Amino acid sequence: MNADRARPILQRVLARRDAGSSCLRRRAVFLVAQGGGEGVEQVLVEAARSDPDTEVREQAVFWLSQVEGERAVAALDSILRSSKDTRVQEKAVFALSQHESPRARQALRAYAERPELSDDLREKAIFWIGQSGGEENGSYLRALFGRLKGQELRNKILFSVSQMGGAENDRWLLAVARDRSQPVEIRKQALFWAGQGGAPMAELASLYTTMDDPAMREQLIFVYSQRDEPAATDKLLEIARRDPNPELRKKALFWLGQSDDPRAAKALQDIIEQP
């Protein structure tokens, strides 16, 4: 049976509200999406908004991510604006992230900035913006960071920017780490994600002399311990031998003890055997 002839039958199935038809309605949502054609978006939106079964609603939103065109994006945007179902909203955020259109990007950004929403939902929007990649999205997230107040939301931006990679994003993360006007925990997160990303080891090593806060130096030591380059081991060896703060020397020694670099084992032995 072709899609046009099957659609009315599937719509009658979707119009049912008895609990016994839930499995049929879930299958019908899939078949409507696969059949495509004029008006498929409206059928899926109606199911997403009004079906009593949570799984039917979620699947309807998911399949909208696979329907091409601006009408599907408009439908998802409408669901985000009107739905009170958290799980449906999460699916809509994901579905929008799968559409490569200016309207989809704008809808996700608007959602991320809605202060009345829970941080969890906004974090998901930020995550998918970052996963979409691109210089424009990177620039947007860096600008959004300065407009947000919640620490968890700002942490999610730091993570998302680090996942996007690129020299501009690496420089921005290091700038946040250096910014003394930022809370220490934010600076530490920025430093961590810069280290996990592509920030050059030479820049990370030079930060140690410019950061006099012991908490930030301790974080730098941890960041060095997570890098595989010989330069990271060199910096840990330098700290273990010469840092005037005994607690920081201990931290460097601890992480050297976890290293597979043969120079680390030799250095530890030399330090222990010092008179």
N, C-alpha and C positions, 0 to 999 in steps of 0.2 A: 504494500500500500504506500502511495507516495505521501510526502509530508503534508500537502494541502488537504488531502482527504483524511489523514490521520489526526490533524490538529483538532477538529471539533470533538472527536472521540476522547482525545487526551484532555481537552478542556472540561469535558463532562466528568471525567475521573477526578480532575483537580478540584472540581466544585464540590465533591463529596466531603463531608465533615465527620463521618463515623470513624471511630478508632480502628475498626477492622480494615479500613481502606488505606491506612498510612503507608504500607509497603507499596501498594499500587500507585499512590500519589508520588512517592519518591521515584519510582521508575518512570512515571509520566513526566516528571520534571526533566529527567535525563533525556527522554525521547523528544520532548519539545525543543530542548536546546540543540540536540543533534540534527533535528529536522530543519532548523533555521527558518528563514523566510520572513515575510512581512508580518510585523506584530509580535514576533517571538519575545521581544523585550518586555512588552506589556503583560504577557502571560506570566513570565517569570517574576516580574515585579509584584503582580497580584498575589502569586504564591508566597513570595518572600514577606509580604505585608500581612496576609490574612490567614494563612494556613495554620491550624492549631498545633500541628506537629513541628517541633523544633528542627528536626533533621530535614524536613521538607523545606522549611524556610531557609536554612543554611545552604542546602544544595541549590536552591533557586538562585541565591546570591552568587554562589561559586560559579555556576554555569554562565552567569552574566559576564564573568571574566573571560569566557571563551567565545562570547558573541562579539563579532567585530562591529565597529562603527560608533558614531557619536551618540546614537540613540541608546545604546547599551551604557555608555558612560553617563549620559543624562539620567538614566534609570538608577544607576548606582549612586550618583550624587544625591538623587531624591531620597533614596533609602537612608543614606547617611544623615540627611537633614531631618528625617521624620521618624525613623525607627527608634524605639526605646529598648529594643532587645540587644543586650551587649554582645552576645555571640553573633548575631546577624550583622551588627556593626563591624565586628572584627573581620568577618568574611568579606564585607563590602570594602573595607580598607585594603585587604589583600587583592580583591578583584580589581579595584581601581589601579593598583600598582602594576597590574598586568597589561593595562592599556597604555600605549605610547601616544598620547595625545595631549595637547596643551590643557584641555579642559580637565582631563584626568589628573594631571599634575596639580592644577589649581585647586581641584576639589580636595586632594590629599593635604595640600598645604593649609587650606582653610580649616580643615578638620584638626590638624596638628595645633592650630592656634586658638581653638575654641576653649576658653577658660572654664566653661561650665562642665566640660567633660572630665572624666577621671584621668589621672596621669597615665594609667595603664593603657587606655585606649589611645591617648595622644602619643605615647611612646611607640606604640605599634605603627602609627602613621609615620612618625619620624624614622623608624627602622626601615619601612618600605620605601620611603623617599631616598634614603641612603643606598638601599639595595638597587635602586633604579640607575644609580651612577650618573655620570655626566657632570661637566663643569658647572652648568646652571644649577643643578641640585646641590652641588657642593657649596656654591656661593650662597644659595638660599639658606642652607643649614647653618653656615657660619654666621650669617646675619641674624638668623632666628635665635641663636645662642644668646646674643646680647639683649634680646627682647624678653626672654623667659626668666622667671624668678625661681621656679622649683628646681631643687638640686637634682632630683632623679631625671627630670626632663633634660636638664643640661648635660648630665652624664650620658644619657642616651644619644645626644647629639655628638658628644666627643667620640663615643664608640662608632656611630654611623659614619662620621667623617673619616675616622681611621680606616674603616673598611673600604672606603672609596679609593684610598691611595692617592698618589700624586704629590708632587713637590709642594704645590700650593697648600694642600691640606696638611702636609707634614709641618710646614713652616707655621701655619696657624696654630696647630696643637702645641708646638714649642713656645709660641708667643703666649698662649694661655698659661702654660706652665711657668713662664717667667713673670707673669702679671701679678704683682704683689697685692693688687686690689681685689683679686679673686680669693675666695675661701681656700684654705690649704687643701681640703679634700678634693676640690675641683682641680686645683693645680696638680695634685698627685695623680688624679685620673688622666688628665691631659698628658702628663709625662709618661704614664704607663702605656697609653694607647699610641703615643708617638713612638715609643720603643718597640711596641708590637707591630707597628706599621713599617714605614720605610724611612724613618728619620735617620740620617747618616750618623754613624757611630762617633765620628769626629765632633759633631755638634753636641751630641749627648755627653761626651767626655768633657767638653769645654764648659758645660753647665755647672760642673761640680765646683769650680772655683768661684763662680758668680752667685751661687745660691748658698747663703750662710745659714739658712734655717735647717736645723738638724733633721726635722721631719722630711724635708725635701731631699736632703742629702741621703737619708736612709732609703727613700724611694728610688733615687738614682742608683744606689748600690743594687737594689733589687732589679731595676731595669737592666743594668749591666749584666747581672747574673743570667738574664733570659736571652742574651744575645750570644751568637755562636762565633763572632769574629775574634781573632786573636787580640785585637785592640780592646775588646771588652775585658778580657782576662788581664791585659796589661794595666788597665785602669784599676781593677780590683786589687791587683798586686801593689800598685802605688798607694792606694788607700790603706791597705793592710799594713804596709811598712811605715808610712809617713804621716798619716792623718793624726793631728793632735788630740782628737776626741777618741778616747778608748772604746766607747760604745760603738762608734762607727767602724773602728778597726776590727772589733769583734764581728760585726755584721759582715764585713768584707771577707774575713777569715771563714766564717760559716759558709758563705756562698762559694768561696774557692774550694771548700771541702766537698761541695756537690759537683764540682766541675770535672769533666773528663780530660781537660787539657793537662798533659804531663808536667808542664811548667808549674801548674798550680800545686801539685803534690810536692814538687821539689821546694817550692817557695814556702809551703807550710812547714816542711821539715826544717828548713833554715831558720824560720821565725821561732819555731818551738825550741830549737837548739841554741838560740842566742843566749849568751850569758846574762 
